[in-house]
């Protein structure tokens, strides 16, 4: 009977299908949990992928895998792992750069190696869509332009029209990637001094995360156009939440670095290892990649989806990639950032001898006025928590036989001195200071007194420095005082590499050259440096070179 045969065949096929299905989706042994942790930007997309994965009933050793995806900052996961307290089986951080810095620490040496990438998101410049047209005439989208705009010492540069915002590289992987991209570009272009000036400025223009930075780009504040850095995906997320205040991505012409969302398998349990490998394989399926692209990510090969279309302010084509920095470079840059942002104790010794009243050709200013102006500009290099002070020196400046005078004692810029903020007092004093018409240059006595004071009041959490600004490099005190060999011996005996007080000596003017050998000796005795400016405006550059020495002090020369 044909009908009965057909029914029997259908039953047999059904039984076969049931057997085959349950062989591949055998949950008879219960559930096998796979605990995934991921950074907050990619966690929502991974959760969607995990939901679909769980519905498909992937079976390992007669147990159905159940994936959960929790949100956790990469640094927190790393710290937990180093302490042996991690509970996750599968980890998706946001950047291999961050992993490299963690692995360079003693606690991070035990970190497992990543096994591929879940997605990528290029780190780009960003500006409010409403300001993009105005910005295009001022700033080309490049790391070099960003450095020029942020360079605090470039007073006549694009920073007059543009305000650059940064992400803290110690807290944010996109911020670290931007810092490394900018630093690498600066090194290639010979912009090392400009980079130091930019880093000092950016350290005071930090946002804690991409959400805060991108929101601030769309808020009008002053005449400068704000520009920031963020991942492409962060810009997409901002625009999705705040379509009334969109931000556009500006792709650096030199290329960029990516957040690459490395996958690290942490579990050691055999069954859970199989589940982790299976879920990792699922992340590469077409359906999973579409979820990631729809969330503003690119696939590991750089392919973008509709979320990153041109009409939404993006460039769908894969951006040019800069060479990925090695672990040593990443670690060095993290240390550089930390040292640049160490606190400062700086005592400036300002020459007010008679020759400082001479004119500077082509400026309409005396040497005293010019150096006062440049020293005032130099104040902007220092954070608000810096401790600064100024002494003047010549001969018989504060009574007979005393060649120096404490103009402003060293202390916090934000502290009041007789009812006036120290920073404001410094600006006022530097703009009005006068040379002593009959004064000679009593440098050595002054230096001994200053070095003794700074050594006695040394602060461990700050970089302690004496800055000497003079138009002559020597000590021409006609009344005697400490001679050159004696001051050099004093510094050599007093300098302590564990509590270093360094001397930065900047001399300018036609009388500076003959004293260069003594200048070098004084500075080198304290791990410092001596400079001679061919013209007074070159002092600006030497301020930055002095800043650069903060990165290596007290071992800059070996």
Buried (B, 14 or more C-beta within 10 A) or exposed (E): EEEEEEEEEEEEEEEEEEEEEEEEEBBEEEEBEBBBBBBBBBBBBBBBBBBBBBEBBBBBEEBBBBBBBBBBBBBEBBBBBBEEEBEBBBBBBBBBBBBBBBBBEEEBEEBBEBEBBBBBBBBBBBBBBBBBEEBEEBBBBBBBBBBBBBBBBBEEBBBEBBBBBBBBBBBBBBBBBBBBBBBBBBEEBEBEBBBBBBBBBBBEBBBEBBBEBBBBBBEEEEEBBBBBBBBBBBBBBBBEEBEEBBBBBBBBBBBBBBBBBBBBBBBEEEBBBBBBBBBBEBBEEEEBBBBBBBBBBBBBEBBBBEBBEEEBBBBBEBBEEBEBBEBEBBBBBBBBBEEBBEBBBBBBBBBBBBBBBBEBEEBEBBBBBBBBBBBBBBBBBBBEEBBBBBBBBBBBBBEEEBBBBBBBBBBBBEEEBEEEBBBEBBBEBBEEBEBBEEBBBBBBBBBBBBBEBBBEBBBEEBBBBBBBBBBBBBBBBEEEBBEBEEBBEBBEEBBEEEEBBBBBBBBBBEBBEEBBEBBBBBBBBBBBBBBBBEEBBBBBBBBBBBBBBBBBBBEBEE
